[in-house]
Amino acid sequence: MKNTGKHWIALVGLVLLSNTWGVMADELPNIVLIISDDQHWGDYGFMEHPVVRTPRLDKLSQEGLLFTRGYVPSSLCCPSLASIITGQYPHSHRITGNDPPMPVGMQRGDFYQSQAYLDGRNVLIDRMKELPTLPKLLAEKGYLSMQTGKWWMGRYDSGGFTHGMTQGGRHGDDGLQIGRDTMQPIVDFLDLASKEKKPFFLWYAPMLPHDPHDPPERLLTHYTDKTDSIHQARYWGNVERFDETCGQLLDELDNRGLNGNTVIVSVCDNGWIQSPDQPQYAPRSKQSQYDGGLRTPTIIRWPDKITPQRNDTDFVSSVDILPTLLSLAGIETRDSLPGVNLLDEEAVSARKAIYGECFTHDFVDLHRPEKNLRFRWMIEDGWKLIVAQPGEETGVELYNVQDDPHEEQNLAIAQPQRVEAMLPKLNAFYEP
């Protein structure tokens, strides 16, 4: 990644200073990271969904810099979240799946209670403890940090958070109460940060709209009238439920007079397409190599500092979030990080391609990412190349995702020269 720390950054007429800001402690921005859980990229009002209501996120998108063509590198929550907090791709941080290898013949319920599961998780937790993460790096500037919601890597402090809800259970334990049952831990944390007069970083990753899709009756009733599928209605209700909790959080910040010095970033961990016939996701969404699982709108808002703009052109990645936020906190990033500062318009426009990879839900091998790999993908000039590993049915796929956003027409056979031109670049990104 090109280091932009010594350059002025022009963003739609607004000039920001990056890594050499020389930011004083009392000028450091607070940071709030909102992470939706299992939501399709089009299921927002600001993405022109004809039914779903997301008024609070719509307003946030109007007030911030919106990248409608954002992506996560992997369409599964644990590796995706690990990429967000480390700024690294899964094959680099080596947290590629949700669960350790499950012994042959063991039932999943028994596996979660087994020593094999605990031993495998400890390998991954120890790996996270060794990685430079966003809260660890922000701590260098005196930030307090709070984990709420989804978190797979043991206790909250394994990721460097100074405070948190998760005590070590699978995908979040007590943290999963946030948004669904309470917002009080966030209120208490904001009180603490105010008392100690320190900047803060808040990780808000509620298990929403993630199943169980159990929205309040008033929301379910509203969406039941909009579809013949009760499963679709329940999912849509949970999408709006998530939006309402974002509103509660934003109101809490506003009521405390914090909005002016708080950077808000909104992203989703992976996509979801609701099956109309059963309470689960449809194909080509979560865990898949398709945009239904990988694409996510990305918003960055800082009132009076970042000029509102809708960017429908540039392809960006969730690995860009860490270097962007470090820049705003006046922390110089390492050149080895793959992401770019999303406020550096020149760097974003100059980037030729974004990349990603999809792995097995359960690890096959905890130590060798290539053993877990299913698909690699890249997008260049609006063309998306997907290469499956041996054993997968799909082989090579090529889509023009600008003209064909739902990836309905595979052009790999019709355009072999484009495939041949892109493949060496994908191999240079990651060749198992």
Summary of the structure (lengths in Angstrom):
residues: 432
radius of gyration: 20.7
end to end distance: 21.9
largest distance: 63.1
contacts: 1503
relative contact order: 0.19
helix: 36%
strand: 20%
